[in-house]
Amino acid sequence: MKVTKLRPFIPSGKDYILAQNFFEDLGFEKIYSDEGLSIFRMEEQEFFLQNFHNQEFQNNYMVELVVEDLDGWWTLIQSVTLQNKYPIRAKEPTMYPWGKREINLIDPSGVCWHISEAKK
């Protein structure tokens, strides 16, 4: 059996439009959207942004995004942070004991994104 794609459902939090704008500012392409669900894509990776708010769930939801240029992502995240448009928090690229270098980003809804560097 072959798996071809895994697409998580990410909660938007209280402000669905703000969440959509945030992911577009990070460079994701919105390929579909209605009042309850949006689909975002970057290259072959996709996720659903669900118009859903449950703060306890959001604060305990995590997703990993593996990228080739972690420092480039950090530069992008810093530029988005400087705009002060989004209630986000981010920790600079850090090497962790489990062998991954990653950025920890808390998105506008409270979801923790582990943006990690692809092994070379």
TAGI-V815158 format. One record per residue. N is the residue number from 1. RES is the residue in three letters. PHI is phi in whole degrees, 0 to 359 (NA if undefined). D_CENTER is the distance of its C-alpha to the mean C-alpha in Angstrom with 1 decimal. Layout:
# TAGI-V815158
N_RES_PHI_D_CENTER, N_RES_PHI_D_CENTER
This chain:
# TAGI-V815158
1_MET_NA_28.7, 2_LYS_242_25.8, 3_VAL_263_22.2, 4_THR_250_20.6, 5_LYS_193_17.0, 6_LEU_234_14.8, 7_ARG_238_12.4, 8_PRO_287_10.7, 9_PHE_260_11.1, 10_ILE_257_8.4, 11_PRO_289_10.6, 12_SER_278_10.7, 13_GLY_83_13.0, 14_LYS_298_16.2, 15_ASP_244_15.4, 16_TYR_299_14.1, 17_ILE_294_15.0, 18_LEU_301_13.3, 19_ALA_297_9.9, 20_GLN_300_10.8, 21_ASN_299_12.0, 22_PHE_300_9.0, 23_PHE_291_6.9, 24_GLU_293_10.4, 25_ASP_295_10.9, 26_LEU_279_8.2, 27_GLY_104_10.4, 28_PHE_282_9.3, 29_GLU_267_12.6, 30_LYS_276_13.3, 31_ILE_261_15.9, 32_TYR_201_17.0, 33_SER_200_17.0, 34_ASP_220_19.5, 35_GLU_288_19.8, 36_GLY_241_18.2, 37_LEU_204_15.6, 38_SER_232_13.6, 39_ILE_245_12.6, 40_PHE_245_10.2, 41_ARG_223_11.2, 42_MET_218_11.2, 43_GLU_55_14.4, 44_GLU_266_14.9, 45_GLN_266_11.4, 46_GLU_222_10.7, 47_PHE_213_9.1, 48_PHE_264_10.9, 49_LEU_258_9.9, 50_GLN_262_12.9, 51_ASN_287_15.0, 52_PHE_214_15.5, 53_HIS_226_16.1, 54_ASN_208_17.3, 55_GLN_303_16.5, 56_GLU_298_17.8, 57_PHE_297_15.7, 58_GLN_299_12.4, 59_ASN_289_13.6, 60_ASN_244_14.2, 61_TYR_263_11.2, 62_MET_226_9.3, 63_VAL_215_7.5, 64_GLU_251_8.2, 65_LEU_241_7.2, 66_VAL_264_10.7, 67_VAL_233_11.7, 68_GLU_274_15.3, 69_ASP_240_15.3, 70_LEU_297_13.5, 71_ASP_294_15.8, 72_GLY_296_15.0, 73_TRP_296_11.3, 74_TRP_297_12.7, 75_THR_300_15.0, 76_LEU_297_12.5, 77_ILE_299_10.6, 78_GLN_298_14.2, 79_SER_293_15.3, 80_VAL_292_12.7, 81_THR_297_13.7, 82_LEU_295_17.3, 83_GLN_289_17.3, 84_ASN_55_17.1, 85_LYS_270_15.7, 86_TYR_230_12.9, 87_PRO_277_13.4, 88_ILE_238_10.9, 89_ARG_228_11.9, 90_ALA_215_11.3, 91_LYS_249_13.7, 92_GLU_304_15.0, 93_PRO_306_15.2, 94_THR_223_17.4, 95_MET_274_19.4, 96_TYR_257_19.5, 97_PRO_301_22.6, 98_TRP_279_21.1, 99_GLY_93_21.1, 100_LYS_243_17.5, 101_ARG_263_16.5, 102_GLU_208_13.0, 103_ILE_256_10.9, 104_ASN_255_9.9, 105_LEU_236_7.6, 106_ILE_261_8.3, 107_ASP_284_6.6, 108_PRO_302_9.7, 109_SER_270_10.4, 110_GLY_111_10.5, 111_VAL_289_7.9, 112_CYS_266_7.8, 113_TRP_260_5.3, 114_HIS_265_8.2, 115_ILE_264_8.0, 116_SER_244_11.6, 117_GLU_274_14.4, 118_ALA_295_16.1, 119_LYS_290_19.6, 120_LYS_264_22.2
